[in-house]
């Protein structure tokens, strides 16, 4: 906008196009940029002009002259579009309940700019915290003792429990509402850190709340059973005795296989527990004991349903033909984890490439040049032809299969 504002005729100032340009000169977050500050004094004092501007950008009230900052209609219009415009209002209007209510309905934290009397007004404070729970920080201290206000605040932002009066931190209704919105609010409710109902609500909202749970609950198998049935990984917070409780651990790994990481050592070699964990998440096998991953019978059960778990078998079992074939029948990709010797075994390789032709890249050079192996691979995955060697790479039947799509 290059025109000099002082030279703009007054009748053009109120033109819709110019007004739109002027309001657009305010920054996106509603706070006017320095352009607004360059308005000539006659515009800053023009009631009609400033009313139109603040209806578009309430923060422009900051640049109105003092008489307009004391004008009720203009200030009301400003706070209705930008609650924090209350900051720029005349002190008298900061005591106007209707104006302050309009401001906090738009932006709860505008309570900061209300008069002291209205910071102690229940209607105003309630409206503010319903919009922004944290605005309780600007209320009169007496409001932090009001249960209606407290409930409204924590329902919007549970963490503000820390700003409430002690009596509210000891009120179960208030604390329950707080932890349901923000589990970590449990930190500020010491009286309820052993309360089963409240603690359960808190940790289900945010597992980190376990940092504030009383030891007596962490040592309770009954309580932890209820917890891990919802969030298995929270087994990590249980006391050692509970981590050794098979019933609790079975429920935990059934919900989150990787909870096996937190089970007592003796349970990481328990076939029922490990199989339950692996069924939920194959990667849980990484936490199984060496005894389990060296047991062919147990590993056979695992790789038959999750072939990729072959990678967790010990070195000896990764060279066991029967076990590897069982894994490949479930997932050809498992060939990656088989011993070098078996990657040269034609029957093993055929089983793998029939399930995933790309496995041709991992086999011995002699088998990459084997027409039967290459044909099986490209029939499954035409792009596997790029791994073929020798005559197989030029074989008519292999090339035809590779170009079939």
N, C-alpha and C positions, 0 to 999 in steps of 0.2 A: 504494500500500500504506500505509494510514493507521494500521494497528494498531501499537501500541508493542511493539517486539520483546521488551523485557524482561518484558512481561506475558504472553507466549505460553508456555503450558505446554510443558515439554520434550517430552512425548509427541506434541504437535501439530507441533512443529518439523520432525519427520522425515516428516510427512504429505506424500504425493506432490504434492498440489495446491499446498501452501505452498512446497514445494521448487521446483516449476516456476515459481511466481511470483517466487521469490527469484532463481533463475537468469536469469529473463527480465529482471530488473532490471540485469543486466550489459549494457553497450553492445554493439552489433552486431559490433564488431571483436574482441570477446573481452576487452576491458579493463573491469573492473568500474567502475561509476560510484560516486559518493560514498555511495550507499545501502549498498553492501557494507561500507564503512568504518564504518558505524553499527551493525554487528552487535555485540551485547553480548559481553563477554569470554568468558562461558561457552560461547557458540556457536563462537567462534573457536578455542576449545580442545577442542571436542567432536570426537573422532576420527570417529565414525560420520557426524555431520552434515557435517563438512568433506570427508570422502571422497566423499559423495554430491554435494556442490556442485562439487568440482573435476573430477569425472567429467563434469559438464555444462559447466562453465566453468573451464578450467584456470587462467586468470589470477586466479581467486579465491584462489589460493595466497598471493597478496600479503597477504591479510588474515588468514591463519591465524596462530596464535601461534607463537612460535619453536620450541616442542617439536614441533609438527606439520610445520614446514618442514624438520625434521630426520628426519621419519618417511619411510622409504623407500617404503612402499606408497602413501602420499598423494602424495608428490612424483612418483612414477612415473605415477600416474593423471593428475596435473595435466599433465605434459609430453606425455603421449600425446594430450591434446586440445588443448594449446596449448604448442607447443615452447618459446616464450620464457618460459614459467613457470619455466624453469630459473634465471632471474635471481633468483627469490625463494627458491630452495632453499638449505638450509644448505651452507656451504662444503664440508663433507665429502661431501655427495651430488653436488656438482659435479665430484667426482673419481671418481664411480661410473660406470664405463664403460657399463653397461647403461642407466642413466638418461640419460646424455648421448647415447647412440646413439638412444634413443627420442625425445629432444628434437630432434636434428638430422634424424631421419627425418621428423619432422612439419614442421620449419622449419629449413632449413639454417643460417640466420644465428644460430640459438640457440648456435652454436659460440662466439660471443662470450662466453657466460657459463660455458663449461667451464673446468676447471682448466688451468693451464699445461701440465701433463703430458699431458692429453688433447688439447690443441691441437697436440701433436706426435705424436699417435697416428694412424697411417695409416688404420686402420679407421674411426675417428671422422671424420677430416677427409675421407676419401673419401665417406663417407655424406653429409656436409654439402654438399660441392660438387656431388654428384649431384643434390641437391635444389635448391640455390641456388649456382650457380657463384661468385657474388661473395662467398660466405662464406669464400673463400680468404684474404680480407683479415684474418680473425680467427685464422688458423692460424699455427703457429710457422713462422718463415722457412724452416726446413729443408724443410718440406712443399712450398714453392714450387719446389723443385728435383726433386721426385719426379715422374717422367713419368706414372705411372698417375693420380696426383692431378691433374696438369696437364691431361691429356687429358680426364678427367671434368669438370673445371671449364670448359674452353673449349667442350666439346660442349654444355654447358648454357647458357653465356653467353660467347660468343667474345671480348667486350670485356675480359674479365678477363686476357687475355694480358698486358696492361700490368702486372699485379700479380705476374707470375711471374718467377722468377730468369732472369738473362740466358741461362743455358744452355738454358732451355726456349724462349726467344724465338729461339734458333738451331737448334731441333730441327724439322725439316721436318714430321714427323708432327703435332706439336703445333700448329704454325702453320697447317697445312692444315686441321686440324679447327676451329681458331679462325675462320679467314676463311670457312669454309663456313657457320658459324653467324652470323658478324657480319663482313661484308666490310671494315668500317672498322678491324678489328683489324690490318689490314695496316700501319697507322700505326706499330705497335709491333714490327714485324718487319723492320727495316731490311735485314737480311741477305738477305731474299727479295723485295725490291721490284723486282727485275729477273728474278725467276724466273717464267717463262712459265706454268707450271702453277698456281702459287699465286696469281699476279696475276689470272689468268683466273677462278679460283674466287672471288676476292674481289670483282672488279667485276661478275661475274654475280649475286652475292648482293646487292651494293649498288653502283651505279654511282659513288657518291660516293668510293669507295675509289680511284678514278682519281687523286685528289689526291695519293696516296702512291706512284704508279707511277713507276718510273725513266724518264727521258727516252728512253733507248735503245729502250724498248718503244713509246712513243708515236710514235716515228719509224719504226717497222717496219711496212711495208705488210702483210707476212705476218701479223704478230700482230694488227694492227687489222682485217684481213679476218675473222679468226676472231671477234673481238669484235663487230663490227657485224652479223655474220650472226646473232647472238643478240639484240643490243640496238643497233639502228641509231642511236639518238640519241647513243650514246657517241662517234660520229664527232667530236663537239665537242672531245674531249680529244686528238685526233690532232694531230701536227705539220702545218704548212702543206703540206709536200710530199705527205703522205699524203692530205690533203683535196683535193689536185689529182689524185689517182690515180683514174681513171675506174672501174676495176674495183672498188676499195674503195667508192667513193661509190655505184655502182649497187647493190651489195649492201646498203649502209646504207639508202638510200631505199626499196629493195624491202621492207625490214623495217619502216622507219618513215619515211614520206614527208616528214615535217617535218625530217628530218635534212638536207634540201636546204639548210636555213638555214646549215649549217656547211661546205658544199661550197665549193671554190675558185670565185671569180667566173666563170671561164671555163666551168665546168660548169653554172652556173645558166642558161646559154643553150644548153646542149647538149640537143637535142630528145629523145634517147634517155634521158638522165638525168632530165629534167624530166617526161617522160611516165611514166616508171617511178615517180617520186615521186607524181605526181598520181593515178595508178592506185591507189596504196596509200592516199593521203589527199588528197582534192581541195584541202584547205586549204594544201597544200604550194606551190601556185601563187603564194602571196603572196611566196615567196622566189625566184621565177624572175626573171631579168633583164628589164628593160624591152624589150629586143630580142625576147625570146620572146613577151611579152604583146602585142606590136605586130605579130607575124607571123600573118597570117590563116590560112595553111596549118596552122601548128602549133596555133593556137587552135581551129581547126575540129576537129582530132583530139581535142582536150581536151573541148570543150563537147559534142561528139557522144556522149561517154561520161559526162560529168559536167556537165550543163547549168548547174548553179549556179556553175561556174567562169567564167561570163560576167562576173561581177563583177570579175574580175581583168584582163579585157581592157582595152586602153587606150580612151580616149574615142571615138576614131574607129571602132574595131571594135564598140563597143556600139551604134553607129548603122548597122552593116552588116546589111542585111536578111537576106542569106543566112546569115550567122553566127548571128544572133539566132534565126532560124527553126530552125536546127540545134539550138541550145541548148533551145528551147522544146519540140521534139519529144522531148527527153530529160526535161525538167522544166519544166512550165508556170510554176513559181515564178520562173524566170529572167527573166520579164517585168519584175520589179522593177528589174533592172539594165539594161534596154534604154533607149535614148535616148527622150526625150519624143516625138520625131517618130514613132518606131515604136510607141509606146504609143497612137498615134492611127490606126495602120494596121489596118484591119479584119481582113485575113487573118492578120496577126501576132497580134492580140488573140484571134481565134477559136481559133487553135492553142493559145494559152495557157489560155484558160478551159475548153477541152474537156479539158484535163489537170488543171486546178485552178480550179474555179469562183470561188474566193475572189479570184482575180486581177482580177475585175471592178472591185474597189475602186481599182485603180491606173490604169485607162484613162481616156481623155478623157470629158468629160460627154456628148458626142454619141454615143459608143459605149455608154455606160451607159444611154442612152435608145433604143438600137437593139434592136428585138425579137429579131432573129436572134442577136445577141451575148448578150443577157440569157438567152434560152431555152437556149442552149448552156451558159451558166454554171450556171444553176439545175438543169439536167439532171445536171450533174456534182456540184454542191454546192447543194442546195435553199436553204441559208441565204444564198446569194449574192443572193437576191431583195432583201435589204435595201440593196444598192448600186445597184439599178435606179432610173432616173429617168424622169420623164414618163410617156408612154403605156405604155411597156414595163413600168413598175411596176404598171400596172393591167391589163395584157394577160391575158386569160382563160387562154390556153395557158401563159403563164409562171407564172401563179398556180397553175394545176393541177399543173405540174411541181414547183413549190416546196412544194406540200402533199401530194406523193406519198408522203412517208415518215411 
